[in-house]
């Protein structure tokens, strides 16, 4: 469970909660291509225009 922080005027607020959806392993780039593109997974590759 996330740690609660105490601030005057607030009752045990939680700063943030991350949601990371599950990802299936489908395919992967070669080592050289992954280093060049910054990701091992083609589904995550989003080149800047």
Residue pairs with C-beta under 8 A, 6 or more apart in sequence:
2 14
2 15
2 17
4 12
4 13
4 14
5 12
5 13
5 14
5 15
6 12
7 13
23 41
23 43
26 41
26 43
27 41
27 42
28 34
28 40
28 41
28 42
29 37
29 39
29 40
29 41
29 42
34 40
37 45
37 47
38 45
39 45
